[in-house]
Amino acid sequence: MPIYGTALLSLCLLTGLTVGRLIGAALGVDADIGGVGIAMILLIIGCDSLQRRRLMKAPTENGIVFWGQMYVPIVVAMAASQNVLGALSGGVMAIVAGLAAVALSFVLVAVLAKGGSKEEKGS
């Protein structure tokens, strides 16, 4: 059932968008900076935490997978509609934000790869 997991998704999205707005305000930009990405990171951390504690039941996990499958095409469509040339001509901010996001992603992949469970490591 898709309704399961919606509360966790909603909480992560609202938190991510709020933090993104706060980052934008701190940088003097009237926009959401990285809110959706922050929401996805929070969702990954939240799901992993619940799974490690064995608190996430199968219907909840299936609901999150369902919404994740619906979410990816929507984000791709939203990203495709952005004015990339306008962002790049707007200054160095777009390039710095992009490079920072990629660098943070590389770091998080390394951190998450080291944090696997004992079963995944073959112990």
C-alpha positions in Angstrom: 0.0 0.0 0.0 1.5 3.3 -1.1 0.0 5.2 1.9 2.5 3.5 4.3 5.7 5.5 4.5 4.1 8.7 3.4 4.5 10.3 6.8 8.3 9.7 6.8 8.5 11.0 3.2 6.5 14.1 4.1 8.5 14.8 7.2 11.8 14.5 5.3 10.4 16.7 2.5 9.1 19.5 4.7 12.3 19.5 6.8 14.5 19.5 3.6 12.5 22.4 2.0 12.7 24.4 5.3 16.4 23.9 5.6 16.8 24.7 1.9 14.9 28.0 2.4 17.1 28.8 5.4 20.2 28.2 3.4 18.9 30.4 0.6 18.0 33.2 3.1 21.5 32.9 4.7 23.1 33.3 1.2 20.8 36.2 0.4 18.8 34.3 -2.3 15.1 34.2 -2.3 14.9 30.5 -3.2 15.2 27.0 -1.9 18.8 25.9 -2.1 19.2 22.1 -2.1 15.9 21.4 -0.2 15.0 18.3 -2.3 18.5 16.9 -2.0 18.5 17.5 1.8 15.1 15.7 2.0 16.5 12.7 0.1 19.5 12.5 2.4 17.2 12.7 5.4 15.0 10.0 3.9 18.0 7.7 3.3 19.3 8.3 6.9 15.8 7.8 8.4 15.1 4.6 6.5 18.5 3.2 7.3 18.1 4.0 11.0 14.7 2.4 11.1 15.9 -0.7 9.3 18.9 -1.1 11.6 16.6 -1.0 14.6 14.1 -3.3 12.8 11.3 -0.8 13.2 10.4 -0.5 9.5 7.8 -3.0 8.5 7.4 -4.4 5.0 4.3 -2.3 4.0 6.1 0.9 5.1 9.2 0.0 3.1 7.1 -0.9 0.0 5.2 2.4 0.3 8.5 4.3 0.4 9.8 2.4 -2.6 6.5 3.2 -4.4 6.8 7.0 -3.8 10.5 6.8 -4.6 9.6 5.4 -8.0 7.1 8.1 -8.6 9.4 10.8 -7.3 12.4 10.3 -9.7 10.5 11.0 -12.9 9.0 14.1 -11.4 12.4 15.5 -10.2 13.9 14.8 -13.7 11.0 16.7 -15.3 11.5 19.6 -12.9 15.3 19.7 -13.5 14.8 19.6 -17.3 12.5 22.6 -17.1 15.1 24.7 -15.3 16.9 27.5 -17.1 20.4 26.2 -17.0 21.9 29.0 -19.2 20.3 31.6 -16.9 21.7 29.9 -13.9 25.2 29.8 -15.3 25.1 33.3 -16.5 23.9 34.4 -13.1 27.3 34.0 -11.6 29.7 31.6 -9.9 27.1 30.5 -7.4 25.6 27.8 -9.6 29.0 26.3 -10.4 30.1 26.4 -6.7 26.8 24.8 -5.6 27.1 22.1 -8.2 30.7 21.3 -7.3 29.9 21.3 -3.6 27.0 18.9 -4.1 29.1 16.5 -6.1 31.9 16.6 -3.6 29.5 16.0 -0.7 28.0 13.1 -2.6 31.4 11.5 -3.0 32.1 11.9 0.7 28.7 10.5 1.7 29.1 7.5 -0.6 32.4 6.7 1.0 31.0 7.1 4.5 27.9 5.0 3.8 30.0 2.3 2.1 32.1 1.9 5.3 29.0 1.8 7.5 27.5 -1.5 6.1 26.1 -4.1 8.5 28.1 -7.2 9.5 26.0 -9.4 7.2 26.8 -7.3 4.2 30.6 -7.4 5.0 30.6 -11.2 5.0 31.1 -11.7 8.8 
